[in-house]
Amino acid sequence: MESKSKLKRDLSSKDIRIKRKAVRQLFEIGEVWILELFKTLLSDNDIWFQSKALNAYKEYATYKEHLHDLIKTKNESCQRVAADLLQRIPDESAAEILIKSQDSQTKKNAAKSLAKDVKWRQIFLEDESPVIRAVAIEHTEDDDILIETLDDEHPLPVISSIGEIKRKNLEINESTVKRLLQKDHERITASISDIILDSFPHLFKELIQSSNERILSDIATNIHGNSEFYSKVKEHAPLLLPRVLRNQNDTNALDFRLKCIFDEKIDPFIRAKLIEQFPHKKHEYSEKIEPLSTHDDDLIRITTNNLLDSFKTTSG
């Protein structure tokens, strides 16, 4: 093993090959003391050496002084790593510095470290930063505060509050759920969709109207095969029908699929998709579907005839 003094000299070398070799040798040693040498590389002009130094701190940092090495660089990436390390190296003084960062992830992790102390949680609940308020909510033990925070002007604390309410199995009344929908915020709507589906299915229309494609996809997954929602989907979100009815081959589901297939109010593309998904071994439905084999819409007609052909094949 090279001596510490030689490794230190090599890290200052102007020969990039020597310098990189020294970095590799330090990682091979893999002991806490190597951070003494990596410290200088945290502010290196070469991003490769900076990143290697950061990796070393991520892996080997053990003491509070290591956090302050990172903080003193004034480098955002270094400070973000320092904030991450607070989870295994608690240091109130470092956290108090890092919580002032403009980087939201650094601020959040610093707040998480401090929020373990009840005195900080109380302060954070009234902080002007929504990131910090959200952290306070995640650590509060007061159920009333969780409910009150649902009216916060910023979505971050609201989303944190919803998460804690669900984790604790607390109840939210219908008027509150409607207010949350009216906020018309994607992440808030996504976070309460399961509450609506479970407890307020009569609000399905409002949920659909407040949802984007990603949320609709999640909703379709949640209610896949749930016959209670078949008619609601047909009325308010027919686009979801193929996803909700996919692989649902019981008699009720097939009859409902048939009803949708013949509903001229539904977009032909959706109807064609429902025909395409029809289980090919259910040839007893052949006569019921056959009238669509001469439909005016090309897509419906072609898809129907393909299905009828598959019926003939599987019926043998």
Residue pairs with C-beta under 8 A, 6 or more apart in sequence:
1 25
1 29
2 10
2 22
2 25
4 33
4 36
4 37
7 22
7 25
7 26
7 37
8 37
10 18
10 19
10 21
10 22
11 19
11 22
11 23
11 37
11 40
11 41
12 19
12 40
13 19
13 22
16 46
19 49
20 48
23 41
23 49
23 52
26 34
26 37
26 38
26 56
27 34
27 52
27 56
30 59
30 60
31 60
32 60
32 62
32 63
34 56
34 60
35 56
35 57
35 60
35 61
35 66
35 69
38 52
38 53
38 56
38 57
39 53
39 69
41 49
41 50
41 52
41 53
42 50
42 53
42 54
42 57
42 69
42 70
42 73
42 75
42 78
43 50
43 73
43 75
44 50
44 53
50 75
50 77
54 77
54 78
54 81
57 66
57 69
57 70
57 78
57 81
57 85
58 81
58 84
58 85
61 67
61 70
61 85
61 89
62 89
63 89
64 89
64 91
64 93
64 94
66 85
66 89
67 82
67 85
67 86
67 89
67 91
67 94
68 94
70 78
70 79
70 81
70 82
70 85
71 78
71 79
71 82
71 94
71 97
71 98
73 79
76 101
76 103
76 106
79 98
79 101
79 103
79 106
80 103
80 105
80 106
80 109
82 94
82 98
82 106
83 95
83 98
83 101
83 105
83 106
83 107
83 108
83 109
83 110
83 113
84 109
86 94
86 95
86 98
86 109
86 110
86 112
86 113
87 109
87 112
87 113
90 113
90 116
91 113
92 113
92 114
94 110
95 110
95 111
95 113
95 114
96 110
96 114
97 110
98 106
98 107
98 109
98 110
99 107
99 110
99 111
99 114
99 132
100 107
101 107
101 110
104 131
107 129
107 131
107 132
108 131
108 132
108 134
108 135
111 120
111 124
111 131
111 132
111 135
111 136
112 135
112 138
112 139
114 120
114 124
115 121
115 124
115 135
115 136
115 138
115 139
116 139
121 136
121 139
121 140
124 132
124 133
124 135
124 136
125 133
125 136
125 137
125 140
125 145
126 133
127 133
127 136
130 152
130 154
130 155
130 156
130 157
131 156
133 149
133 152
133 154
133 156
133 157
134 156
134 157
134 159
134 160
135 160
136 157
137 145
137 146
137 149
137 157
137 160
137 161
137 164
138 160
138 163
138 164
140 146
140 164
143 168
143 170
146 161
146 164
146 165
146 168
146 170
147 161
147 165
147 170
147 172
147 176
149 157
149 158
149 160
149 161
150 158
150 161
150 162
150 172
150 176
150 179
150 180
151 158
151 179
152 158
152 161
155 183
155 185
155 187
155 188
158 180
158 183
158 185
158 188
159 187
159 188
159 191
162 180
162 188
162 191
162 192
163 191
165 172
166 194
166 195
172 192
172 195
174 200
174 203
177 192
177 195
177 196
177 200
177 203
178 203
178 206
180 188
180 189
180 192
181 189
181 192
181 203
181 206
181 207
181 210
184 210
186 212
186 214
186 215
189 207
189 210
189 211
189 215
190 211
190 214
190 215
190 218
193 207
193 211
193 215
193 218
193 219
193 222
194 222
196 203
196 204
196 207
197 204
197 207
197 219
197 222
197 223
197 229
201 228
201 229
201 232
204 229
204 232
204 236
205 232
205 235
205 236
207 219
208 216
208 219
208 236
208 237
209 236
211 219
216 237
216 239
216 240
217 243
219 237
219 240
220 240
220 243
220 244
221 243
223 229
223 233
223 244
224 243
224 244
224 246
224 248
225 244
225 247
225 248
225 253
226 244
227 252
227 253
227 256
229 244
230 244
230 245
230 253
230 256
233 240
233 241
233 244
234 241
234 256
234 260
234 263
234 266
238 260
238 266
238 267
238 270
239 267
239 270
241 260
241 266
241 270
241 273
241 274
242 270
242 273
242 274
242 277
245 253
245 256
245 257
245 260
245 274
245 277
246 277
248 254
248 257
249 279
249 282
254 278
254 279
254 282
254 285
257 274
257 277
257 278
258 285
258 288
258 289
260 266
260 270
260 271
260 274
261 271
261 274
261 275
261 278
261 289
261 292
262 292
263 271
268 297
268 299
268 300
269 299
271 300
272 297
272 299
272 300
272 303
275 289
275 292
275 300
275 303
275 304
275 307
276 303
276 306
276 307
278 285
278 289
278 307
280 307
280 310
280 311
280 313
280 314
281 314
282 311
283 311
283 312
283 314
283 315
285 311
286 308
286 311
289 304
289 307
289 308
290 304
290 308
292 300
292 301
292 304
293 301
293 304
293 305
293 308
294 301
295 301
295 304
